[in-house]
Amino acid sequence: MRMSLIVVALVLMIGMVTASAQGQCPPRLLEGSGAPGLYPNPTAATMWDPDGPGPQSPVLVVGRTDVAGSAATGGIAMWDGSAWTPLSSPDLVVGLVGALAVHNGDLYAGGVFRRGASGATHHVIRWTGSDWEPVGTQLSYTIPSQERVYGMVTHEGLLVVGGTFLNLPQVGGGFAAAQRVIAWDGSEWRLLGNPTQDWTWNRVDGLFEFNGDLYGHGWFRGPLGVREFGRWNGVSWEPAFDGLEAEPADVCVHNAELYACGQNLVRPTGSEPWACVARWTGSAWEGQPPLETNARVATLVSHEGRLAIIGDFDRDDNFPPTILNNAAVLDGNQWAPLGSGLAALSIGSPSTLVSYQQDLFVFGALGRLGSTPALGGARFVAGAWAPLADPDVGLNGRVSAMVELGGMVYAGGDFTAADGVTVNCVAAWNGRSWAPLGAGLPTNGNVASMAFAGGRVSAAGNAGVFAWFGTGWGELVDPPPTASITKFANSDAVTEFGGVLVAGGRATRPGASASTYLVARWLGDRWETLGGDFNARIYAICVYRGDLYVGGEFASIAGQPAAALARWDGAAWQPVIDSHLVSGSFPRINDLDVHDDRLILSGSLILSSTNRSAATVAWDGTDLVALGEGRCCGVGVIGGALYATSAYTDPTRTTIIAPARWDGMGWVEVAPGFTTTNRSTIIGHHGEILMGGTITGGGGVTSAFFARFTHTAIPWIALHPIDTGVVNQAVATLTAAPATGYDFDGPLTYQWRRDGVPIANGPGGASTGGGTVAGASGTLSGDQIATLTIDAIAFSDAGSYDFVIANACGTATSNPARLIVTPGACPPDLTGTALVGAPGYGQPNGILNTDDFFYYLAQYAAGNLAVA
C-alpha cells in the first residue's frame, strides 16, 4: 500500500492571496531595521542627574542618535545603566546635536531642531521632563537656519553657547553683531564679546571651565596671529594657553590640570616622536609620554583617576613597544592598553569619551569590535570593550540597491552583518527578517547596483560584477585571450537589456596600460564592450523606448561631447541632453527610471530653459522638464506612481520630505515623521514602499539604513502554510505568520480555517469527531508565528486550511494548504481473495500472495485511501 510519514514543513512564500480593508487608515512608517549599536554616531554626550539630590541615579545623555539596538530613540537618548530610552517628543525632528549641557539642574541641547515638517527651527532647547522647549525666541527661525552649535557650558549663572553665531536677533527687533559666543541669562540671549574687539573667534570647537574661568578652543585670531585657546575676562576674549604647535582635537581637566590631545601638539626635544597629548604646567605645554610616529589622539577624559585616550595609534614609542590598539590610559609615566583595544578613530570625525559610573564610553565611528558589529561606539566594562546595544539587531551599514524576485527582496550595500549574521554586502529580506545569501561578496565588495538579468540576480560594486547561482556568488570574468575586457574592477550600474546583463564601470581593455570607464554586456561566458570610453563615472543604466541609456558624471565618450546622459544606437553612444543644459555646469545623473513614457533623471542638472538647478527631471525624447523641486538621489516607479527618495515641497527649497510621490503637479509627502536620507534607493514590495540608504528614520520606529512604508496599513502574509501529510491519530502542525510591523495599534488577531470555515480549539475543533485542536485563533505581535496543531488527528480533519490575519485596517488570507490524513503503516496481508464479493474478500488470511497485490490495485483505483 502507499504509506506516508508525518511531514511538518514551512515555506517562505512572500505573498498575499487576498486582502480586504476594514477601514481607511493613513499611510504610515513601519518598523524597518534596528542597528547593532547606536545610529547615527552620537556627536555629543553629557552626564545628568534628573532629580538632583533625589534618589534617582545620574544618567548618560547622548545625541544625535535615532536608533539604539531595536529601540527608536528620536534623536536624543539616555542610558540609565541598563538600557537606552528616548528623550523625545512626537513632533520634534532632531537634525543635528552639537552639544549637550546641564545648567541649573536642567538638561539643554544645542544643534538644529524643528517642530514638524515645516515648523520653526530652534538651536537651543531645554528638556522639561516630558518635552523639549525652545530656550528664548531669539534662536528660533521660521525659515531654515544655517547656524550651528559646537559647545555649551554653564559659567557664573549663564548658559554659554559657542557656534557660528555672527548675528544675534534682539528681543526688541534688529540684530547685534556677535562673535560666535552668546549666553543665556534666563530671560534673553546676549553677546559675549563682539567683532570690534582685538581678539575674535573664527571658529569655536568647544567651551570649558578651568580654575573658575571660561575658556574656548578652536581658531582664535588677533593682533599676534592665530591662537588655539581664548579666555573670557568678563569684558572681552583674550588669548590663553599659548604654545601648542597645532589645534587640539579635544581638551579635558584631569586631576585639576588641563590636558589637550591631537596630532603633533608639542615639538620633541630629542629623537622621539612629537607628543600628541600635552599637559598645561601653568606656564607652558608639556608633552606626555610619546606614542608611535604619526599617532593621532581624537579624544580624552579623566576616568577612575587615570587619563584615558582614544584615537589612531597602534603602540607607544618604547622599545619594545607596548601594543595599545588605539585605546590607552596613562599609568604613571607610561601608556597602558585598555582591554584589547578598538578600531581607529580619526581626528576628523566627531568623537567623545565619557566616564559614567565605573564604565568608560566612547562615541564615534568605530563600526566593529573585532568581528562584532558596534555602531556608534563602545563601552569599557569589567576590563573589556562591549557594544553600546545588542549587536545581533538589524543592519550595520547602508542599503544602496534592491531588486525584487520571487517575493523576496535582494539587497546590497556596504553592510557586513544583518540580524547578527555575517552577510558581506548582500542579504535577502522576506518581510520578517534578513537572511544571508551564501557567503556574500568579497571583503570591501560594497554594492552600488542590482538587477535581474539573464535569469539571475546580479550585484555590482567595488569588487566588480557578480551573479547569484542559488547557493553562492560568482564573479563574471572573461578569461584571456578572447576577452574584450577580463572583468570590471568596479561597477556602479547594471540592468537587463536584450535579455542579457549590461554593466557600466571601470575596466581595462586588452593591451591598455590603465583602466577606463566603459559599458559592456555579459554574453554568458564573456564580456562584450559597447562603444568607446567614458571620461568619468557611470552611475545609472536604464532601458527607455527599447533603447539603452546611461547616466553619470561624464562629459565625453570616445572624445566626443556627451553631458551626463547618452543613448546606445547599436553602434555608438549618442549625446542626449547637451543642448538643454547650461554650458560648463558639470551635470551629474545618479539614477534613471521610466514613468508615463518619459525617462526620469535624478541628479544635479542646471537647465538652460530656466537657468536653475534641478534634481529630478523628465525627458520625453524632445524636451527636458524639471519635476517640481526634486532632490537627489534616487527615483523609482511603484504601482504606476513615481517616487523620489526625497524632495522639496516648494520653490524656496526649505522643507524636505522623504520619501515623496509625484502627483503631476508637485511632490507630496508619503509618510510623516521621516528624517534623513542620502544616496538612497526605493522599490515596491507587497504593497509596501522600501527605501534603503543613509537613513535614520523617524515617527517612533526604527529605520537604520532600511525603511518601510505602507499606504493602507493592511497586513500581508509573509510565512504561508504548505501542504502537509500526516498519519491518522498523529499530530498535524501548520505554521503561518504576517509580515512584521503591522501591530502598531496592538496585537494582530488571527483565525485558522478549514475549507473556508473557522475552526475552534478543543476536541473536534476542525471537524465533527476529529482530533483536538490548539492554536485555532489568537493574537500575534512582533515576530511571533502562529502554530496550529491537531492532536490525534482523524480522517475527517483532512481538507484545505488557510490563515486569516487582521488589524484595524484590514485582513489578509494566506495561500491554502492541503492537509492529507493517511492510515499508518499496515501489513501487506490485505485479503483472502481478489474476487470481489467472494467469502474472505477484504479479510486478511495470514497468507501473502498475488491476491493481496491485485486487491491493493483495485482499492487504489477506487480512491480508497484507507487502504491505498
SEMAR-284607 format. One record per residue (C-alpha): x, y, z. Coordinates in steps of 0.5 Angstrom, whole numbers, plus 500, padded with zeros to 3 digits. Each point is the difference from the previous one (the first is absolute). Example, Ala and Ser with C-alpha at 12.3 -4.5 7.8 and 13.67 -1.06 7.14 Angstrom:
<pts>
525491516
502507498
</pts>
This chain:
<pts>
500500500
502507499
503503507
501507503
504503505
499506504
502506496
501506504
502506495
501507499
501505494
501507500
496502494
499507501
494502497
492501502
495496497
494505502
500506504
494505502
499506503
496501506
501508501
504506497
507500503
505505499
507499497
505498505
507498501
501493502
506497504
506500496
507498502
503500507
507502501
506496503
501506505
498507499
499503494
502505497
506501504
499505506
503506500
499503507
500497507
499502507
498498507
494502503
496499507
493501498
498500508
506504502
501498508
494495499
501492500
500499492
507499498
503504494
499498493
505501494
496504494
502500493
498503493
499499495
498493499
494498498
500492501
503496506
500493498
493498499
497507503
499506497
503506504
497506496
507504500
502500507
500494505
502499507
504494503
498498507
505495501
496494497
496503494
499505495
494504500
498506496
499508502
496502494
493503498
496497495
501506495
507502502
504499494
508500502
504502495
507501503
502500507
507503501
500501508
496498506
501503507
497500507
498507502
497502507
498492500
496500493
503497494
501504494
501498493
504504494
499499493
495500495
493498502
493501496
493499502
496496495
502500492
499508499
500502508
505505502
508499501
503500507
507500502
500499508
494496503
499498507
497493503
494502504
499493503
495498495
502504493
505505497
499507500
504506497
504504504
498507499
498502493
506503497
503494498
493497496
499502493
494499495
505498495
506495500
506503503
507498499
502502507
504494504
501499507
507497502
501501507
496501506
502501508
497504506
504505503
498505505
493499499
500501493
499494495
506502495
499497493
505500494
499499493
499504493
496506503
502506497
493504500
496499506
493502500
498505505
493500504
498507498
502498493
506501495
507496501
506501504
507498497
502494504
507497501
498493499
499499508
493502503
497499507
493499503
499504507
493496501
496506496
503501494
507498496
505505500
507502497
506497503
506504496
499504494
503500493
503507501
505497506
507499498
500492501
494497497
497493498
501497493
497493503
498498507
501492500
499500508
499503506
502498507
501503507
507499504
502503506
494504500
501504494
496499493
504497494
499498493
504497495
500500492
503505496
501507504
503506496
503506502
506505499
505495502
497495495
496494501
500496506
496494503
497502506
497506503
498502507
494505502
502505504
493503502
500505494
504497494
503494498
508499501
505495497
502495505
504493501
505502494
505495498
497495496
502498493
493498497
493501502
498495505
494495499
498500507
501502507
499498507
501501507
504494504
502501507
499507500
504501494
499502493
501495494
500500493
500495494
501500493
506499495
507503500
498504506
507501503
506500497
505495502
507502503
503493498
499495495
494498503
493501496
496506501
495500506
493499498
498501508
502506504
499503507
500507502
505501505
498507502
504504495
502495494
497494497
504493502
500494495
497494503
504493499
500499493
496496495
503497494
501505494
494503497
496498505
493504501
496500506
493502499
497501507
502499507
497500507
501499507
498493502
500497507
507504502
503499493
500504494
497496494
501501493
497497493
503501493
504498495
506496503
503493500
505501505
505504504
507503499
503495505
505494498
497495500
493504499
494499503
494498496
495505501
495499494
497507500
498500508
504501506
501503507
505504503
503495505
505504504
505503494
498495495
494497496
497494502
495497495
492500501
498493499
501497493
499507497
496503495
499502492
504506499
496507501
503505495
500508503
496502494
493496502
496502507
502496506
500501507
502496506
495500507
502497506
493497503
500497507
505495499
500499493
503504494
496501494
503502493
495503495
503501493
500496493
503493503
496495496
502494503
503497506
505494496
494496497
495503504
495506497
501506504
497506497
500507504
506498505
501495505
500499508
506498504
497496506
503495504
507500496
497499493
497504495
493499498
495502495
495506502
494496498
498493498
505498494
495495498
495505497
499503493
505502495
507503502
500504493
497504494
495496495
502503494
496496495
494495500
496495495
494496501
500493497
495494502
497504506
507501503
504507500
507499499
504506503
507502499
504506503
506501505
497496506
504494502
495497505
493499501
496498506
506497503
502496494
506502495
498501493
505504497
496506496
494495497
494498504
493498499
494503503
494496501
495505503
502497507
508499501
506500496
504494497
507499497
501499493
505495500
507502503
498507497
505504496
508501501
502505505
499507498
495498495
495506501
494499496
498506496
495497495
496493499
496498494
496493498
503499493
502493496
496496505
504502506
501506505
506504499
503504505
505506498
505504505
507501502
502493499
497499493
494497497
498493503
494496499
496495505
500493498
495498505
505498505
506505499
502506496
505499495
503506496
499501493
507499497
502499493
507497499
505502495
501499494
493501498
499506505
498507497
500501508
502495505
496503506
497506503
505503505
494503503
493502497
494505503
495498495
496493497
494499496
497495495
500502493
498495494
500494505
507501503
503504505
503506499
505504505
504506500
506502504
508500500
503494496
507499496
500499492
505495498
506503498
499506504
504503506
495503504
492498502
495505497
492501501
496496495
494496498
500492499
495494499
500493503
499495495
500494505
507499499
504506498
499508500
499504494
501507500
495505498
504506496
505505503
503502506
496505505
505505503
496500507
496495504
493497498
495500506
494497496
497496495
493499497
496498494
495505497
496499494
504494498
507504500
506499506
501507503
506501505
501506505
505502504
505506501
504499494
501506495
502496494
500493497
506498495
502507500
493503497
496504505
494497504
498503506
498495506
495496495
501496494
496495495
503494497
497500493
503493499
507502497
502506504
498505506
496506498
499506505
493502502
499506504
506504499
497506497
495500505
505501506
504507502
507499497
505498505
495499505
503493502
494496500
499493503
495495500
499495506
494496498
496498494
493497499
494501495
493503502
494502496
504498493
506505503
507499502
500502507
507503502
502501507
507504502
502507499
499504494
499507498
495501495
502505494
492502500
500502507
507501502
498497506
503494503
495493500
501494504
494496496
498501493
497496495
502499492
495499495
504499494
500507499
499505506
504500507
495502505
501501508
495496504
499505506
505501505
503493500
506498504
506495499
501494500
495494498
494499496
495494499
493498497
496496505
493499498
500504494
502506504
506504500
504500507
506504502
505498506
499508502
497506497
499508502
493502500
500507498
505504495
504503506
502493502
499501507
496494502
503493499
495494499
503493500
497496496
496504495
495498495
499504493
492502500
501503493
501507503
505499505
503496506
495497505
502497507
500493500
500498508
501506505
506499505
506498496
506504501
506499496
502496493
506501495
503496495
493495500
496495496
493499500
496494498
493497501
499493503
493497502
496507501
506503504
505505498
507498502
506505500
507499501
506505501
503504506
493500503
499501508
492500500
495504504
493499502
502496506
502494496
507497499
502501493
508500500
502499492
494497498
493503501
493497498
493504499
493498499
494504496
495495503
503497507
497494498
504494502
502494495
502493501
508499500
500493502
495495497
498493502
501495495
497493498
501495506
499493500
499496507
499493502
493499504
500501507
507504500
501508501
499504494
503507500
499506496
504507500
499507498
502507501
499507498
505505498
503504506
498507502
492500499
499499507
500508501
494500504
500494504
501492498
497498494
494495500
501493496
495494498
501494497
495497495
499493497
496500494
498508501
497498507
503503506
503494505
500500507
504498506
499493503
497493498
497500493
502507499
501499493
495495498
495496504
503494503
507503498
506501504
502505506
502507497
504505503
502507498
494501495
500507502
503505504
505507499
507501498
505506501
507501498
503494496
495495503
498494496
493496500
500493501
494496499
500492503
495495499
502494505
497493499
498502493
494497497
499499492
494505501
505505501
503500493
499506496
502507498
503504505
501508500
502505505
497507500
504506504
496506502
502507503
495506500
502502493
498493496
501493499
505495496
499493499
505495498
501495495
496494501
504494503
497493499
500495506
500493498
499494505
502493499
500494504
506498503
505494497
496494499
502492499
500498493
495495501
493503498
495495497
499492500
498501492
500505495
493498497
495506502
494497504
503493502
501498507
506503503
501506495
503505504
501496506
508498502
501493500
507500502
503498493
504505495
498498493
498504494
493501502
503505505
503503495
494501495
496502506
504506501
500502493
492500500
500504506
505505498
496501493
494501504
503505504
499496507
506504504
498496506
504494496
504503495
</pts>
